[in-house]
Structures are given as structure tokens and as C-alpha cells.
Amino acid sequence: MEPLLDIVAAPESGAPRWRALAQRGVVAGVAGLWPISPLGLDFLLPIAPATEPGAAELRLYVQPEWRRRGVGSRLLTAVREQATPPRLVTKVAVGSPGQAFCRRHGFRHTRSWRHELLTYCDVHQAWLGELVDAEHPGYRLTHWTGDLFAAPRVEDLIRSPSRPGNAVLTAADADGEVAAYALAVVGAPSDPRAHQYGPAVLPGHRGRRLSRWVNAALIQRLREVHPHVDEIETAGAEDDPRLVATREHLGFRTLRRVHIYELSEGGRS
Ligand SMILES: CC(C)(COP(=O)(O)OP(=O)(O)OC[C@H]1O[C@@H](n2cnc3c(N)ncnc32)[C@H](O)[C@@H]1OP(=O)(O)O)[C@@H](O)C(=O)NCCC(=O)NCCS
């Protein structure tokens, strides 16, 4: 039986958010829309699939004791009636209720991602040093540190002066052009986990082990600049065998797998 509750918009947040309120103001579930983050999964990748303008990330959560009673569906209906992004994009863990929920509501599975973790105590520093020092004729490593500004281009970052900040970028440069890069962002000094984006290798430079090189150099550099970092989390497409192999080689281990689901408005995806 459907529980008695109200779906209310939460305008005070200034962003599209909804709550499912039960009696006495108990919050049974929440939903919200976020802009597709420039620090999201496709961050900086030159080959990233274009994101449709206006597409929004949907986050929906129902308290475990309220599940399977239609609360999530009612929240989704409110989102679709009251907000009008052309496309909703959501991430769910593989094998989770979110997957069944997305399928039930006509979302289309568009991509599969794997989250991975590298722990510094598993990295043999001498071995890492050898990888970094290996010659790659025609290429040279460059580094940048600083704070990220909105939607930066790697070329602009690497040419700007380094300064203290929460990001470390390592690039392989070929005659002044960026050929490959990897970037990491750190949190507060109390947070030992950094987040890595890439490595990415530009067309025309593939098949030369540049991804392993820039990633190894990033792992090394990150620890030098931010000694409090103990581990690096990253996410990548599961259907990219080169990326998967590079990360495995460097010692990344699978943390969890997520599926990206999308729903186009104006009909089932
Ligand atoms: C996914 C989630 C939001 C669903 O909330 P909910 O209130 O339980 O969803 P509903 O009751 O509206 O379910 C609608 C339909 O989704 C499917 N579904 C939801 N949970 C399911 C589960 N655990 N197993 C199988 N099917 C499920 C069913 O088809 C269900 O219809 P039915 O109950 O008539 O069979 C909730 O489980 C949750 O918060 N999970 C953690 C966060 C998450 O994964 N969010 C991503 C959602 S985009």
C-alpha cells in the first residue's frame, strides 16, 4: 500500500531539490538535480562524449525503511513534472536496487564505469621511479600544481605558473604540444584520498606507453606535493582495455562498478 506522504519542493536550497515528507516531518526520501560537474567522470578528456546542454545529474535517495513503497517513483515524477532538463543522467552501483528502479522507469544504460583505488603502501617506490625515468624519445614530462578554475583546458593549465593548490597535473609534451596527461585533486589535509582523472592520451600519440608514464609520474609527484595523501581513487570506462590495463599495471584495484543511466524527456529513452 502506498504510504501517506507529501512530495515538496525545497526552494530554500536555491537549486532543484525535493523531499518526500511523512507524518511529523519525517523525511522518507530526497531527490535533486545537479549540473553535470566539470569535475565529473568525463573531466578534461578530449575524447569525452559531448554532454547535451542542459542535461542534469539526478540524485535520488529513499531511506531503507521506506523502500519499495513507491516513494522513489513519486519523487521521480515530481522531478520530471517540475524540472525540464532534456536529459537526466544518473549513476548507480551494479547490482543495486537503483538499477532495477532505473530500468523500471525507462532509463537507458549508456556507460559502465569502474572505480579503482591505489594505495601508496602497495607501490614499490624504486619500481615507480624506473617507470618515470624511462626514456620516451620525442616526449618530455611537465608538471603543474594549483587550484582548478571552471572548465579548464589542460593546455592552459600546463602553461600557467604553478602555485600551491589542490590539483596536480602531469603531462607528456611533444614539441610544445600536450600529448598525454593525468590529473589529481586532493581534499582537506585530513582527507588521505585523492581523486585522479585520466590518464588520457591524445590521438596520434597512442601505443607508446604514454598513459603509464604520465600516470606513474603523477603518482610520484602527487606524494611529493601532498605527503598526506595515502591513496588515489579513480574511475574509468570499463570498455577501455588500454586504460584498464594501465591502471592494473600500476596497482589500482577495483573498488566498485557503476552504471550510467540516462532518460530523455519527451518519452522513454
Ligand atoms: C533506488 C531507490 C531510489 C528506489 O526507491 P523506492 O522508493 O524503493 O522505489 P519504488 O518503490 O518507487 O520502486 C519502483 C520500482 O522500481 C523497482 N525496484 C525498486 N527497488 C527494487 C529492488 N530492490 N529490487 C527490484 N526492483 C526494485 C521495482 O520495479 C519497483 O516497482 P515495484 O515495487 O512495484 O516492483 C532506493 O532503493 C534508493 O534510495 N537506493 C539507493 C540510492 C540509489 O541507488 N539511487 C539511484 C536512483 S536513480
The ligand as a Tripos MOL2 file, in Angstrom:
@<TRIPOS>MOLECULE
LIG
   48    50     1     0     0
SMALL
NO_CHARGES

@<TRIPOS>ATOM
      1 C1         16.6270    3.1860   -5.9940 C.3       1 LIG1
      2 C2         15.6910    3.7690   -4.9100 C.3       1 LIG1
      3 C3         15.6680    5.2910   -5.0590 C.3       1 LIG1
      4 C4         14.2830    3.2010   -5.1450 C.3       1 LIG1
      5 O1         13.3930    3.8230   -4.2080 O.3       1 LIG1
      6 P1         11.9840    3.1080   -3.8610 P.3       1 LIG1
      7 O2         11.1560    4.0880   -3.1350 O.co2     1 LIG1
      8 O3         12.2590    1.8050   -3.1920 O.co2     1 LIG1
      9 O4         11.3990    2.8480   -5.3160 O.3       1 LIG1
     10 P2          9.8900    2.4570   -5.7030 P.3       1 LIG1
     11 O5          9.1990    1.8290   -4.5400 O.co2     1 LIG1
     12 O6          9.2450    3.6620   -6.2980 O.co2     1 LIG1
     13 O7         10.1630    1.3350   -6.8180 O.3       1 LIG1
     14 C5          9.6840    1.4420   -8.1460 C.3       1 LIG1
     15 C6         10.0720    0.2130   -8.9090 C.3       1 LIG1
     16 O8         11.4840    0.1300   -9.0290 O.3       1 LIG1
     17 C7         11.8820   -1.2710   -8.9950 C.3       1 LIG1
     18 N1         12.6670   -1.5270   -7.7880 N.ar      1 LIG1
     19 C8         12.9820   -0.6280   -6.8140 C.ar      1 LIG1
     20 N2         13.7460   -1.2350   -5.8700 N.ar      1 LIG1
     21 C9         13.9270   -2.5050   -6.2670 C.ar      1 LIG1
     22 C10        14.6210   -3.6130   -5.7100 C.ar      1 LIG1
     23 N3         15.2780   -3.5250   -4.5410 N.pl3     1 LIG1
     24 N4         14.6020   -4.7950   -6.4020 N.ar      1 LIG1
     25 C11        13.9350   -4.9080   -7.5500 C.ar      1 LIG1
     26 N5         13.2350   -3.8900   -8.1240 N.ar      1 LIG1
     27 C12        13.2470   -2.7150   -7.4970 C.ar      1 LIG1
     28 C13        10.5970   -2.0680   -8.9350 C.3       1 LIG1
     29 O9         10.1730   -2.2940  -10.2790 O.3       1 LIG1
     30 C14         9.6650   -1.1010   -8.2470 C.3       1 LIG1
     31 O10         8.3070   -1.3550   -8.5070 O.3       1 LIG1
     32 P3          7.5390   -2.4720   -7.6110 P.3       1 LIG1
     33 O11         7.8710   -2.2160   -6.1750 O.co2     1 LIG1
     34 O12         6.0970   -2.2390   -7.9500 O.co2     1 LIG1
     35 O13         8.0550   -3.8050   -8.0800 O.co2     1 LIG1
     36 C15        16.1570    3.3360   -3.4810 C.3       1 LIG1
     37 O14        16.3640    1.9420   -3.4490 O.3       1 LIG1
     38 C16        17.4480    4.0070   -3.0570 C.2       1 LIG1
     39 O15        17.4240    5.0940   -2.4600 O.2       1 LIG1
     40 N6         18.5990    3.3750   -3.3650 N.am      1 LIG1
     41 C17        19.9130    3.9830   -3.0350 C.3       1 LIG1
     42 C18        20.1910    5.1800   -3.8990 C.3       1 LIG1
     43 C19        20.1210    4.8730   -5.3910 C.2       1 LIG1
     44 O16        20.5160    3.8340   -5.8940 O.2       1 LIG1
     45 N7         19.6900    5.8870   -6.1520 N.am      1 LIG1
     46 C20        19.6750    5.8350   -7.5940 C.3       1 LIG1
     47 C21        18.3090    6.0260   -8.1310 C.3       1 LIG1
     48 S1         18.2910    6.9480   -9.6330 S.3       1 LIG1
@<TRIPOS>BOND
     1     1     2 1
     2     2     3 1
     3     2     4 1
     4     2    36 1
     5     4     5 1
     6     5     6 1
     7     6     7 2
     8     6     8 1
     9     6     9 1
    10     9    10 1
    11    10    11 2
    12    10    12 1
    13    10    13 1
    14    13    14 1
    15    14    15 1
    16    15    16 1
    17    15    30 1
    18    16    17 1
    19    17    18 1
    20    17    28 1
    21    18    19 ar
    22    18    27 ar
    23    19    20 ar
    24    20    21 ar
    25    21    22 ar
    26    21    27 ar
    27    22    23 1
    28    22    24 ar
    29    24    25 ar
    30    25    26 ar
    31    26    27 ar
    32    28    29 1
    33    28    30 1
    34    30    31 1
    35    31    32 1
    36    32    33 2
    37    32    34 1
    38    32    35 1
    39    36    37 1
    40    36    38 1
    41    38    39 2
    42    38    40 1
    43    40    41 1
    44    41    42 1
    45    42    43 1
    46    43    44 2
    47    43    45 1
    48    45    46 1
    49    46    47 1
    50    47    48 1
@<TRIPOS>SUBSTRUCTURE
     1 LIG1         1 GROUP 0 **** ****
